Every structure is written in structure tokens, then in C-alpha cells.
Amino acid sequence: MSKNVVLIGTLDTKGPEMAYLRDRLQELGLGTTVVDSGILGEPLEIVPDISRAEAATYGGTTIEALRNAGSRGRAVHGMREALKKLTVELYREGRVDAMVSMGGAEGAVMGAAAMMTLPVGVPKVLVSPIASGYHFFAPLVGTRDMMVVHSVVDILGLNPIACTIFDNVAAAIKGMVEYGHTLPAPEAGRQYVAMTMLGNTTKAVMAAKEALAEAGYEAVIFHSNGVGGPAMEELAALGQFAGVIDFTTNETYDPMVGGIHDGGPDRLRRIGELGLPQVVVPGCIDFSVWNAGTVPEALHGRPVYDHNPEYTLVRASHEEMIALGHLFAERLNAAQAAVIVAVPTQGLSIPNVPDGPFWDPEADAEFLAVLEEELRDDIPVLTYERHVNDPQFGREVAALFVGLMAQERAQAEAPFS
């Protein structure tokens, strides 16, 4: 039985192009299911397998209601939610081996949202002219393994440039469904540990990774850039990890001031609620991250550090470090499994060193004082006279985790008293 590719597109404007891609996929021996996400007009030169009217019903609405939603934005939102639910159902039925979508702004956002409901490992390809330039990529990628292809030309017409790109997309999908694989369950006997990292903590995390390997654990590293932390938490919810070392927790601070490394309202809460043991380090919470030249006026005058030509770091204030102490305590107090907090007292980031622009031990101590005061009594806070990026600190954190897991096993194996 051939693999099946689901194609999503607004067929009232992209019908001939979607038909071309469908035909190329079929010529490569793949089955296809075409879904119409158009709202206003009739499909052009293609007959969908799932009409826009049928797709709309998955969102509890009708195509007529979407047409009369009152604004383009509300109509697109309604169809996007319907496509997400439709995709979940198609995958549950075993009808999605890969998914591809082509579209401009609205079409790309709708197709991407549908693909984001699919698990890691299921091939997902988005073709759009907005896959370049000054655009936010969160609506196109989210926390999933999306392949985003810049269409170069707009998706309107079957010219040599467009057809070359469509042919390559079809070939890529063929290769992925034939030779790729979906995310497997963790192998029996292998213990995976999720860790968070930025460039400011790379040396320490690399040392921790090596120490964990010596103890029989395999570390899976996530870049805590506003996406990595939430992605780690989502995969943890799927049972991928035995525990977590949340070494770089900066994604908790950026939401306070509008920085780009925003981990969302559940960052630092979800792992504990899942009942996974964790070691938590306040790595890099002393700064927010901004695209170069975009630091808001409200933060002008604060110490800054040019991390690279693209990103500027801005130091957190005393008041914000205190607020972070409250936040850490509130979220970690909800944990359903063992937690240890490890705090380096000689700097929380690369520029946070004596004579460095972020060196402010009083502000960091205020965070620590609040944390120690408000955390549950059964959550230890251990301090280390080290810098956060000291490899020895990384090894010490790894040892904490290994000891924590041994304690958890001993408690699980102990006979009931």
C-alpha cells in the first residue's frame, strides 16, 4: 500500500499549482489527499478530496458562516482551527504519512497550523513566498520539525521557476516518506535526559552531557530560545525523557519585558506537573534578548551586551530578579516529583563576571533570597561558588541529577511499609 500525502491549499487561488504538485507526487508512486482550505471562491482546475465545506465542519462551523465572519482574520482563524482538528482525525485514521501545504500569508499560516498538530518525525513541508525576509517564523514552524521552502516566486502560475521548486518539493517528500521515520518510543534500557542550553552555557552543558554519559544517561539538548524550552516540555509529555536538567531557564524572564526568548506562561511549570524529576539552574535569567536595534526605550540606559551582530542582551533589574525569584518558587512548588535547584553564585551568564557589564551580585542574591524563602521545604537550593558556564559546575549539576535519579529508584523499589 502506497504512502499517502495530504496536501492543504486555498484552491480558489492555488488550484493549478496544487494540482501540479499532486500529480508529481502521484507520478512518484505516492497516494494523495487534497484538502481545500479556500474560503471565498470555488476550486480552480482541481477537484479536492476534502472540500472546504467538509473541512469547515471539523471546526464546528460551516463555510457559509466563515464567509460571513465579518473580517478576513476571523474567517482565516475559523478555517485554521477546523484544519487542525481535521488533521488530527486524518492522522488518527492512519491517512497521513506526510503533509504539504502551499500558500501566501493566510494559506501558509493555515497549512502550518494543521501540520503542527502532527508528531515529530511525520514529514511536514510548507512552501511559501513569506519563507524569507523580515517575518516571524513562529506561525510557520512552532515547536515542530517543519521543512519550510521559499517559493522564490509567488504561487500563481506554472512557470519554470515555480515548477522546478514544486518538483524538488515532491522529490523531498518522496525521500522522507520512503527513508525517514517517525519518532520512536524511548528504547528499553536507555535513559534520556532533556537539557536546555544557550551559547552562554555551552561549555558547562557539554561537560554535563559527558558526565551523564559516563553514568549511563543520554542527554538531549534544547536551545532555550523561546522555542526549545516549550518543545522540550511537549516531548517530555510524550514520555521521551526520564528526567530533566533545566540548565538554561532564561525563557522565564523575556516574557516580563517583551524579549524574543519567550517560553510562554507554562515554562518551568510543566515538567513538575508531569511528575518528572528535575534539576533546575537559573542559567541566563539575568538578561533578555532582542534583535539588534530593537531594544525598547523603556530599557534604554541598562547594561547591554552585544552577543553577536544580530542579538543584543539587556541586563535584568533588581526588581525583575526579585520577581523571577517569586516566579521560580511559584512554578516549582507545583512539582509532583523531586526537584533540586542549583545556583552558581559567580555569575549567571558570560557577561555576568567581575568587571563584566552584567556583574551585579546584589541583584542575583536578591533572586536567591526570595527563592530560598518561598520554595517548599522539601525542595533544596544548593549554591556553588562557580560561574554558570564553568565545566566543573556542569559536572556537579550532572552528579546532582544522577544522585536524584538513584534516590527516585530506591524509593520506587522500597517495599511498602
N, C-alpha and C positions, 0 to 999 in steps of 0.2 A: 504494500500500500504506500503510495507516494506521500511525501511530507506536504503539509498544507500551509500556505502563506496567506494571511489575512491582510488585505490592502484597504486602507481607510483614506478617503479623499472627498473633497467637495466636488462632486461630479457635475454640478451645474456650471463650473468654471474649469475644472481639470479633467473632464471626461476623456478626451482623446489621449492625454498623457497617461492617465491611469490605465486605459485600455492597452496602450503600448507596453507599459511595464508588466501588466498581467500576461500579455501574450509572450513576452520574453521569458517570464518565469515558467509558463507552461511549456515553452519550447525546450527549457532545461529539465523538464520532467517533473515539475512541481505542481501540486494542486493549488488552487486559488479560491479565496472567498472575498469578493469585493463588497465593501460596506460604503454606502453613500452617506457622507456627513454634511452634504449641502442642505441649506435651509430654504432658500428663496426660489430657485429655478428648477427646471426639470433636468435630468441627466443628459449630457451631451455625448452622443456617439458611443454609448456604453449602457448595458443593462446590468444593474447591480444584483448581487446575490441577496443582499440585505438592503432593502430600500430605506430611504431616510424616514419614511413614515414608520416602518417597523423599528428602526433604530431608536426613534424618539420614545417609543413605548417603554423601553428599558429604563427610562428616566421618569416614568410615571406621568408622561405628558403626551401631547400629540404634535405633529408637525404644524398643524394649524395654530396651536397655542404658541409654539415657538416663533412662528412668523409674526404673530401679533403680540409679542412680548413687550413691545414698547421701545426697545432700543436694540441695536446690534449686539451690544455687550451682553445683555440679558439672554438674548437668543443663543449666542455662542456658549454662554455658561450652561444653559439648559441642555444643549446638544452634547457638550463636553461631558457632563455628568452622565448622560444616557450612554455615551460611548464607553465610558469607564465600566459601567455595570454590564454592558453588552460584552465587553472583552473578558471580564471575569467569568461570565457564563460560558462563552466560547472556549475559554481555556479549561474550565471545569469539565466540559464535554469532550475534551481532547481534540479540539479542532484548530488549535493554534500551535504550529511548530515554529513559526516566525511571524513577525508583523512588520509592515512597511507603510509609511504614510508620506504623502507629498502635499505641500501646501505653502501658501504665503503666510502671513502673520496668523490670522484666525485658524486657517486649516492646519498649520503646523502645531499650534497650541492645542487644538482639539485632538489631533492624532497623537501627539506626545503624551498627553494626559492619559489616553487609553493605554498606550504602551507601558506607561509607568506602573500600571496595575499588574504587569507580568513579572514573574520571578526573575532574579538574576540568572543569566545563562540562556534564557529564551532570546533568540536574535531579534533585535529591535533596530530598525533603520528609519531615520527621518531625513527627508530630502526637502530643503527649503532655501530660498534666497536670503532669508534672515539668519542663516547659519554663519554669518560673518559680520564684521563691523561692530558698532557700539550697541550691543544688545545684551540683555541679561540672559544667561543660559539656564537659569533655574527652571523656567517654564518648558524648556526643551529637553532637559536631562534629568532634573530632580536628583534622586539618590540611586538611579538605576544605571545599568550598563548600556546606555544608548549609543548607537553609532549615528552621528549627525553629519550629513553630507551637504556641502554647499552646492547649490544647483548652478551657480555662476550666472546663468540667465534666469529670467523669471519663468515660471512654469506655465507657459502659454505658447504652444506650438511645438511641432516635432521637427526642429531644425537639427543640423549635425551636432551642434554643441550639446543640446539637451539629450539627444538620443545616445550620444557617447556616454553621458553620465548615467542615464537610465540603464543602459546595457551593463555598465560596470556595477551598478547597484544590484541588478538581477544576479550577476555572477557572484557578487559578495554574499548575497543571501543564499544562493545555492551552496557555496562553500561552507557557510556557517551551519546550515541545517544538515549537511552531509557529514561534516568533520568536527563540528563543535559539540558541546554537550551542556545540559542544564546543571544547575548547582546541585551536587550530590549531598546527601546527609553526611555528617561527620563520620569518618571511618572508625570502626570499633578499635579501641586501644590507642587512638591518637587524641591528644588533648590540645585543643586550640584555644589560644588566649587572644582576645582583642586588645589592641593598644592604640592610643592616639598620639600623634606626633606633629610637630611643625619643624621648620628649619631651625628654630630656636632650641629645640630639644632633641635634635637628631643624634648627636653623639651619645647622650645618655640612653636613649631608646635603643640604639644599636647595641650598646653594652648590655642592656636588659634583655634584649632578644637573644643574645648569645648565652647569657646566664640561664634563661628559661630553657633553651635547647639542651643545655647540659643537664637540666633537671627533668627532661622528657616532655617539655611543653613546646608547642609550635606557635609562635606569635604571628598574628595577622594585623598589620599596621594600617591605620586610617589617618588620613591627613585632616587635621581639625580645622578646616577652612570654611565652616558653616554648612558643609555637606557631609564631610567624613564622619563627624560625631553622630548625626542622625542616621546615616547609613549603617554605622556600627550598631546602633541601638535596634534598628529594624532587623538586621541579620541575627542579632542576639535573640530577638523574639522568635526567630525561626529555629532556635536550638543549635546554632552553629558554634557556640563557644561554651567552654567550661567555666570561664570567668573573664574578668575584665581588669586591665590596668589602665585607668583613665589618667594618663600621664600629662596630657595637654588639654586643659579644660577652659581655654580661652573663649570658647563659643558661648559661655555663660555671660561674659561681660559685654561683648559687642552689642547685644540687643538693648542694653541700657542706654547707649549713646548713638545707636544707628550705624555701627560699623558693619562691614561686609561679611565678617565671620560670625554670622548669626545662627546659632544652633537650634533656635526655636524654644518655645515655652516649656518643653519637657526635657530639655538637655540636663543631664546629671540626675534625673529622677527615674527614668525608665528602667535602667539596669537594676536598680534596687528593687523596684516594683516587680520585676521579672523574677526576683529571688536568686540572682546570680552573685556569687562572692566577688568583691572588687577591692582593689587598692586605688585610691584617688590621690592625685597630686595636683596642686594649684598651679600647674605649669602655664606660663604666659597669660595669666589672668590680669597682669599689670598693664596690659596695653590693648587698645582697639586698633583695627586695621582699616585703612582707607585706600582707595585708588588715588594715585598721585595727583595732587592738585584739587582734591575734593574734600579736604578736611573742613568741617563746618565752622562758621565763625565762632560759635559757642565754645569751641575747643581751642581757638587761637590763643597763643601765649603759654600753652602747656609744653612740656618737653616732648620733642618728636625725634624719631629715628628713621632714616631712610633705609628701609630693609633692602630694597632694590629699586631700579628706576620706575617700577610700576606700583609699588606699595609703600605707604607711609604708616608708621606706627606712632600712636599717641598715648602718652602715659595716663593711667587712671589716677583720679584724685583720691585724697584721703577718704572723703565721703563715699566715693564709689567702692573703695576697697572694703570699707565697713559694710556697705550694702551687699557686697559679694560674700562677706562672712555670714550675714543673715541668710542669703540665698543658699549657700552651700549647706548650712545647717538644716534649713527647712526641707531641702530636697533629699539630703542623705538620711535625715531622720525617718523618712518614709520607707527606707530599705527593708526588704523582707529576708535578707541574708547578711552574712558578715561583711563589714566594711572596715577598712583601715585607711586613715588619712596620713600621708607622708608629706611633710612640709620642709623644703630646703630654705634655710634662713640666710643664705648668702647670695640671693638673687633669684628671681623667677623667670628671667629671660636674658638673652645675650646682652642687651644694653643695660640691664639691671645688675651692674657690678660697681664696686668703688670707683669713683670718678667717671662713671658712665652716665649718660643722660637720664636714665630711668632709676638710678640708685636713690632709693628713699626707704630705708629700713624702717622708719617710723610708720609709714603707710602700710607696709607689708605686715608689721607687727600688729597693727590695728585689725587687719583682716584675721590674723591668727587668734587674737584675743577674743573676738566675737565668736569665732568658730569653736574655740575651746569652751567658751561659756555656754553655748546654745546646743551643741551636739549632745545626743543621748549619751548616757554614762557608759554604755557598752560599745561605743564607737571610739577606739583610741586615736589620738592625734599624736604622731611621733615627729619630732623635729630633728633635723640633720644640719650640722654646720658645713653645708656644701652648697654649691651652685646647682641650679636645676639641670644644667647641661653637663655636669660632671659625670663622666662614665662610671665612676665609683658609686655615685648616687643611683644611677640606673641599675647597677648590680645589687645595691641594697634594696631597692624597690622590688626587684625580681625576687630576692630572697624573702621579702615580706609576703609576696604572693604565694610562693611555694610553701611557706610555712602555714599560710592561711588555708590553702587547699588541703594540706595534711591534716590540719585541725578539723576541717569540714568532713573529711573522710573518716577520721577517728570517731567523730560524733555520730555519723551515719551508721558506722559499723558496731557501735557500742550496743550491748543488749539493753532492752527496755528495763528500767528499774521499777 
